Amino acid sequence: MASVGHIKSNFQSALGGMNSKMEESENEAIETMQKLGLTFTEARIYLALVKSGQSSVKTISKSSGVARAEIYRSVPSLQKLGLIEKILNIPIKFKAMPLQNGLNILLNKANAEHLRLEENAKKLASSFRGNHEEIAQEVKNQFFVIPGKEAHIKWLKNRYEKIQSTDGILTWKDDNTINFFCDKEIRKAQNRGVKSRIILYVPENLKAAFKNEENEKHPCSNSQKRIVFNPPLVLGGCFDNKEVIIPPTLDNPIQTAETVFCTTNPSILALFQKYFETLWKTAEHTIKEN
């Protein structure tokens, strides 16, 4: 939904140019009023009254181009919104609320509707979440693709919000990337006791730099890291022993890979876990392993 300032600015700009570019400016003003919730006819009637002041239906029809029958049908809704008032006279006349007041009424109504829709959307998502998670738990032997870095990061953030444990084999650069983009989610996971074991592949020539960096980090009792200096056979991560992600390249896959593969296939899960445990036993402890 457009901001209050933006809508007011557009509306006032449209009205200001009516004298020189009447038709174009009026169309812009009507369009703005429609975005605020009025119908095309209601907008024309209201704007006609804003310009003319107190007017009879006949006068409104002449200035707005709206047929009298349409005016009589639209007036009740404008009155209900508080945008116009009926003046008991002969003939009966109508008066528009000042423009600023009218804008505030419509903006408040639009904001309330936006909040209502937002709340309904949350309820809708919540009602489907339980069913979706039940289905997800039942589905095994499934393969799918995570397309690129942005989607991969979003997927990881989602997992860190739900998991209880994770084992991963990563490059040092990708570990830094994940910690940078998922810092908030990782911290929340650590605070609720999520356990993680990470094996980092660090080329021999970067060993000193890696240990210096690790020495400056605060240890976390739930997280353990070990390092290997020879390229591992595979990189990836396993979450709650239920699903595993595997990139198609060993060269900083989050940075370079166009796709990452994910599966709940029990055989692939078992192979990854077996390889991880074997590598974990031979990997070198980092300076601050807990």
N, C-alpha and C positions, 0 to 999 in steps of 0.2 A: 504494500500500500504506500502511496506517495506521502512524503512528509508534509506536516502542516504548513511549514514555511514555503515549501515548493508549490503547494496547491494555491496558497494565498497569492504568491508572487505571480503565478500564471494567470490567475483570475483577475487580479488588479491590472496586470499588463494588458489583458484582453479588453477590459472595460476602458482603459485609458486611450486605446486607439480607435474607439468606435466612431468618432467623428470623422477621421480621415479614411479609415478602412472599415466601414460599417459592417459589411457582410462577413468579411473574414474574421474580424474581432468578435462579432456576435457568435459566430460558429465556435470559436475557441472558448468563449465564456460558457456556451451551452454544453460543450464537450466536458468542460471542467465540472459543471454542476452534475452532469450525468455520472462522472466518476465518483462524485460524492453521494450518489444514490438516487437522484431524481430521474424521472423519465424525461424523454425529449420534450414532451408537451408540458410537463410540470416546470421544467427549466425555462421554457419560453414564457410561460405565464408569470413566473416569479420575477424574471429579469425585466419583463415589460412593466410590472408594478414597481420594481426598484427604480426604474427610469422615470415613470410617470407619476408616482405618488398614488393618492386615492383615486380609484377609477372604477367605473361601472363595468359590467361584463361586456357591454357593447364597445366601450373604449379599449378594454383589454384585448378584445378580439381584433380590433382594427390595428392596434400597435404590435401585437404579437403574431398575427396571421393565423391564430388558432380559432377554429369554429366555436361558436357560442356553446353548442352542445358539449363539445370536448372540455370547455372551460368549466361548465357546471359539473361534469364528471370528475375533473381533476381538483377542483377547489377543496373538497372535504379532506383529501390526503395532505394537501399543503397546510390546511388549518390544523390537522392532527399533528403535523410536524412542528407547528408553531411558527411557520414561515410567513403566513398571512393572517390578517384579522378581518372579520366581517364588520362593516359599519352599517348600522340600521339607519337607512335613509330611503328616500324615494328619488330615483331608483336606488336599490341596494348597491353599496360600493365595497371595494376591498382595498386593504392597505398592506403593503409588504413590510416585514420587519427590516430594520436597517441591515445593509449588506453584511457588515462585520458580524452582527448578531446571527444572521442567517448562516453565514459560513461556520461560525462556532457550533451552531446547532447540528449542522450536517457533519462536521468533522467529529464531534463527540459521538454522534450516532455511528459513523463509520468506524471509529476506534472501538466502540463497544461491540460492534459486529465482528470486527477483526479478533478481538479477545475471545468472543464466543466461539468463533470458528477454530481458533487455536486450541481452546479447551476441548472442543469436540474432536479435533484431530488427535489430541493426546489420548482421549478415551478410545478412539477408534484403533490407534496403534497398540494401545494396551490390550484391547480385547482380542487382537489378532496375535499378539506376541506369544501368549501362552500356547496357543494352538500351533504356531509356527515352530516353537522350540520343541514341542512334543514330536512333531513330524520330523524335525531335524535329527532328533535323537534316534528315531526309528530307521532313518536312511543310512545305510552303510554301503561301502563299495562304490562311493560316488567320486567322480573326478570333475573339477571345474578349473577355470582359468581366471587369474586376477590380472587385469590388463594394465601394466605399467606402474610407475612409482607412486603416483597420487592415490590410485585405487589400493595399492599394496599398503600404504601408510594408513589409510582409512580402515582397511581390514584389520591391521594390527591393533589400532586404537580400540576397535570394537572388541577384539579378543581380550585385550588387557583388562577391559571392564568386567569380564565374565569369568576368566579362567582361575584355576587354583594352582596350576603348576605349568612350567614350560621348560623345555630343553632345546637349545639351539646350537648350531654350528655356523659361525658367521666370520666374515672378514672384519678386521679392526675398523675399517672405514665404515662399513655398514652398521656396525654396532654403535658407532658415534652418531650416524644418521638416525637410527631408530631412537636413540636416547634423546636426540634433539627434537624430533617431531612428535614423539610420544611421551615426553617427559612427564606431563601431568598424569596421564593414564598409568604410566609405570609406577610413579610415586604412590598413587592411590592403591594400586595392586600390592605394592610392598607393604603399605600400611595395614592392609587387611590380611597380610600373612601369605601372599602368593609366593611360592618358592620357584626359583629359577636357577638353572645351570647353563652356563654359556661357555662353549669352546671357541676361542678366537684364533683365527689363522693370522699370524703376524710374520711377515718375511723376516729372515734373520737380520737383514741390514736395518730393520726398524725396531729391533728388540729393545734397545736402550731407550729410545724415544717412547715406546709403549709403556715401559716400566716407570719412567718418570711421570707420565701422565696418570697412570693408575695410582701412583703413590700420593697424588694430590687429591684423589677422590675420597669421599666419605664412605666407609664400608657399610654394607647393609647385611644384617644377619640372615636375611632370607635369600640372598643372592650369592652365587659362587661363580667364579670365572677361572678358566684354565686356558693355556695357550699352546698352540702347536706351530712349528716353524716350517713344516713341509705342507704343501697344499693338500687338503683333505680330498677324499674321493667325491664327496658331495657336501653341499651347503644346504641349510634349511632349518626349520623349526618345528617342534612337536608341541601341541597344546593339549593339556589334560589327557595325554595318551589317546586322544580321540581323532585328531586330524593333524596332518603334516603338510607344510608348504615346502616346495622344492623349486629353486630357480633353475633355468636352463644353462646358466653360466656360473663359473667360479670367480669371475672378475667383478667384484663389488656389485652383485646382482641388483640391489635396490637402485643403485645409481645408473646401471647400464641396461638391465634386462627390460624388454618390452612386455614380457609376460612372466608370471609366476604360477606354477602349478600347485593346486591344493587337492588333497584327497583324504577320504575317510576309509580307504581300502585297508582292511586289516593286515594283509600281507605286506604292503608297502610300509605301513606303520611299524610292523614288527621288524622289518629290515632296517629301517631308520633307527629305531630304538636300540637294536643290537649293535649297529655300527657306532652309535653315539656312546654307548656304555663301554665299548672296546677302546674308543679313542679317548674317553674320559680317564680311563685308568692309566694311560700312557702320557697324557698331556701334562705339561709343566704347571705347577701351581703359580698363581699370580702372587704379587707381594702381599695383597690384602685379602686373601681368601679367608672366609670365616668358617 
